[in-house]
Amino acid sequence: MNSSLLISTFAPFPTLSLSVPSDTLLEDILPLLHQRYPSLPASISLSTHNGVLPALQSPVSSLQTHGSPLITLRLTPRLLGGKGGFGSQLRAAGGRMSSQKTSNNDSCRDLSGRRLNTIKEAKKLVEYLESEPERLKAKADAQKAKLEALERKLGIEPPQKGGASGAGSSKPSGSGEDPPVLAGRKHRFDDTEYLEQSRDLVDGVKSAVSMALLKKKKKAKLTHPTPPKKADPQEEPGSSGVPLTTVEA
């Protein structure tokens, strides 16, 4: 007894029909199809319309329903695939993106009608003003450290706390010469007046340079003036056609 196979294919191939004995195994159908239709690709697979196919060692008659000799199958091409797991990667990436999403409520207002952005800026300004003394102190400490490093390089000895008398008494007895100054001696530089004067000098130099540049620009404009327009000889006195008359007293 033969069974009729109605096989739906993919474009550009039409629907195929094949008549085989009922005891033909499913694994023998593909070679028969390639033998009858040589233009079919090699990487194809057979399945039922519900996507389930029995074992390849089972006969074609196992696919018959209600004893009908007509069996419908579907021919699909095989596609090369990767390792899989792309969907899980997309879900993980979406979770990371949603966790990093922040809500911006700066345009909202509080109960008193003030915008949250204004309140945040006011808090930042207060924190900045509170930390101003610390920044000034750090700046002064950095300048002192720079001066100390410069004095260590020059070998300048720091002044003693006892003043001039203390400095004189610190000389070793029996020696009329001052001890040699050793570079790298640790000392403290507390001359705040010098720091203020140096800062004023730097500001003065900056202002003087800016004034000099401004004067140079003005001088360049004066040394390269725009050429005046030539006067029309007809407009000069005496050159016009009207004769000059003298009035006698």
Secondary structure, 3 states (H helix, E strand, C coil): CEEEEEEECCCCCCCEEEEEECCCEHHHHHHHHHHHCCCCCCCEEEECCCCCCCCCCCEHHHHCCCCCCEEEEEEEECCCCCCCCHHHHHHHHHHHHHHHCCCCCCCCECCCCCEHHHHHHHHHHHHHHHCHHHHHHHHHHHHHHHHHHHHHHHCCCCCCCCHHHHHHHCCCCCCCCCCCCCCCCCCCCCCHHHHHHHHHHHHHHHHHHHHHHHHHHHHHHHHCCCCCCCCCHHHCCCCCCCCCCCCCC
